Amino acid sequence: MRIKYGIIILLITMLGDLSGQQRARNYGIEVGVLKPGLKNSITDIEGVAVGHRTLIQGDSIRTGVTAIIPHQDNIFQEKVPAAIYLGNGFGKLAGISQVMELGNIESPIILTNTLSVATGIQGGLSYVLGLPGNENVRSANIVVGETNDGRLNDIRGRHVKEADVLMAIEQADTLQVEEGNVGAGTGTICFGWKGGIGSSSRKLPASMGGYSVGVLVQSNFGGVLTIDGVPVGKEMGKYPYRTQIEQDSDGSCMIVVATDAPVSPRNLERMAKRAMLGLARTGGIASNGSGDYVIAFSTYKDNRVPYQLKKPVSSVADLHNDRMTPLFLATIEATEEAILNSLFAARDMKGFQGSKVDQLPIIDVLKMMKKYGKNVSTFD
């Protein structure tokens, strides 16, 4: 088993190298105790696809769109069980009330910037209404989340167009997720350094059901950065309240959790709550001005919710409460690592009105972690 796992880790490392992006595990940072999936990405959940549309133009446009597709069939005709947990509500999450009321999602999940939520809805509607079989659909609940990229991006220009949303959806694939300065993470900032898109996954052993959990984040929040227990933000003197009260602590984080386990909306909400624990383990504080939302869904095929009523009483598989704890742990670990991956993959960025945000100083971080006894690669 150890040999097989070693091969998997080697493949993951090669995937990271081939894609041109570096992730926490490339440096020996292994968060938690559960093993990641093959891609260590939300796309380890079969059928889940992710697409980006990145807008970098001139010296002021630094924004984009990220689309998460729960499965490869008609998402409106075959909805997925879902739940949303509100960690802190300083945000503009479209579609939240219907998901909370009915317990399902019937559209791609769109992530973008704060002032482009309406455009995200329009693009999502065009996609759903245009799917074969939806010709008579007259209502659709499009889920759109956001974070504010207004420091690096000319956000008031509202440069995201409906075509960009559709392109993100149409380009979605089930490969390893591209991370860092892409899609909805193009102009984001995390812990005062460049943030972005990050993803990770966990695969439970057969004795715990063999289920998988995948997480994708759009990191744009503040706090005191902690990496695998090491107080990086404190050591580097980069944290809120040190020199100024609010600027470096506010922000938002959108977290999307996917699982292939047969989990009800009630237990999906319980999983979503645990994602906030993963955010806290990185040092996030869910500040007053932070919009922290977790969207969780299950891809378990027999539990899909059909648009056309076939029988008045439905029968679904529902994992017992006593079997949920491993999924809680998987959610926490995958969220923590996804946030770290968003930082490790991001790079320096200059943007709106000459603003500049530096990437995480990886070599300095690794040296610090080694000082704390962590077995990481410093490339000395």
Buried (B, 14 or more C-beta within 10 A) or exposed (E): EEEEEEEBBEEBBEBBEEBEBBBBBBBBBBBBEBBBBBBBBBBBBEBBBBBBBBBBEEEBBBBBBBBBBBBEBBBBBBBBBBBBBBBBEBBBBBBBEBBBEBBBBBBBBBBBBBBBBBBBBBBBBBBBBEBEEBEEBEEBBBBBBBBBBBBBBBBEEEBBBBEBBBBBBEBBEBEBBBBBBBBBBBBBBBBBBBBBBBBBBBBBEEEBBEBBBBBBBBBBBBBBBBBBEBBBBBBBEBBBEEEEEEEBBBBBBBBBBBBBBBBBBEBBBBBBBBBBBBBBBBBBBBBEBBBBBBBBBBBBBEBBBEBEEEEEEEEEEBBEEEBBEBBBBBBBBBBBBBBBBBBBBBBEBEBBEEBEBEBBBBEEBBBBBBEBEBEBEBEE
